[in-house]
Amino acid sequence: MNWPELQNVLTSLTEREVLDLLEDERRNARRSTFIIRLHQRFTTLRMLRERAELMREIDDTARTSETGRGRNRRARR
């Protein structure tokens, strides 16, 4: 894969696919610019996933809270 091909396909790949490409690049071609770009995309996808998980956790906690403090705080703002 060359640089234009990587750039064209990168935004359509899943977190797992990007990680697989990153691991393959580390084992084989070892091109630093590719490794940096793949790592950048991987960490962005991971951050988005983790943030979504955190937000779901907050929403679930607010809904199941007996005191309802999470909802009241939002209402007061």
Buried (B, 14 or more C-beta within 10 A) or exposed (E): EEEEEBEEEBEEBEBEBBBBBBEEBBEEEEBEEBBEBBBEBBEEBEEEEEEEEEEEEEEEEBEEEEEEEBEEEEEEE
